[in-house]
Amino acid sequence: MNNGGKNLILNNWVLDINIIYHAQKMHDLTSQLKKDGRSIGFVPTMGALHAGHVSLIEKAKAENDIVVCSIFVNPTQFNDPKDLENYPRMPEMDIALLKSAGADIVFLPTPSEIYPNGPQLLAISLGFMEEIMEGAFRPGHFRGVATVVNRLFEIVQPSNSYFGEKDFQQLAIIRKMVVLLNHTTTIIGCPTLRESDGLAMSSRNMLLTTEQRKAAPLIYKAMEMAKEFIPHHSPAAVIALVKRYIQKSPYLSVQYFELVNPYTLEDISNWEEGQPVQGCIAVLTEGPRLIDNTRYE
Ligand code: PAF
C-alpha cells in the first residue's frame, strides 16, 4: 500500500515516523490500521510544539498502538488575521520532536486538503459555551475549532484523542461537538504543563519579550493565591483581587477572569459546598494574548 509516507510496514511494525500530506491517504491508512485491529491515538496540534505537546504524545503512545499527530494552523479559528500571520511555524523542528517523542505518523495537510470546498463552518448548536470567555473576545473562534477538529476526526478516525486542559473551554466544546455528532473517539483531557516559574506552556510564549516573559508567571501565581481568598471572599471579590494582583505589572492586562462550573461552564456567583470551580483567565500583553486556568475544589 502506498501511504505517501516513509517506512510504515503494515501488519508488521512501525519503524520510523511517517509524514502524510493528503487527507485521503491519511484516511486510507488509518482505515487499514483499524481493520488490522490497531488502536489509533490522535494528538491534533497547530505546531510550534513544546513539552506540553510531548506529554500528550507520550500519553497517547502509552494507551494506543499507533500515534498520529496532525500539524495544521487552522485559518478558520483565527478571528484576527495578524494573529494567524504571526502564529509560529516550524515544521522541521516539530517533526524532529515528534520523532523523538515516539509519534508514528505526522499528518501535515494544506488548507485545501482540510477544506476542499472552501472553509464551510460546522452548523451545530454549541449554545452559550461558544459565546462566553474566549468566545466573547474571539468571535467565531470555537466554531472554527469545532469545524477543523470534526474534519480531522473524520479523516484520522481516532480511537482516543488527546487535548491539553490549558485550553479548558476548547476541551468542553470539543466534548460537546463529539456528543452532538456521535463521534466514536474518546476525548482525553491532559493536565497543563508549566515552566518552573508556573507559566503555562504555550506555543505563543516564544512571542513574549523578555519583560513580558518575566511578568507572565504572575498570572498563575495570582490564580493560585485565590485559593487563600476563597474562604473569606465572595466570587466577585476573588475575581477583583486576582485582577488587581496581576495588573500590578505594567506588562499585563486582564481581559477576563471568570469562575465557572468546570462541566457546564456556567458562571459561579455563590460558593456551594462540594461544587468544583474552574478559574479561567485571559491576559493581554502588547504581544501575545495568554490564557490559563486552574481548579478550585
Ligand atoms: O489547540 C489547538 O492547538 C487547536 O485549537 C486544535 C485543537 C489543534 C485545532 O486547530
Residues whose N, C-alpha, C, O or C-beta is under 5 A from the ligand:
A	BS01	PAF	P44 T45 M46 F72 N74 V145 V148
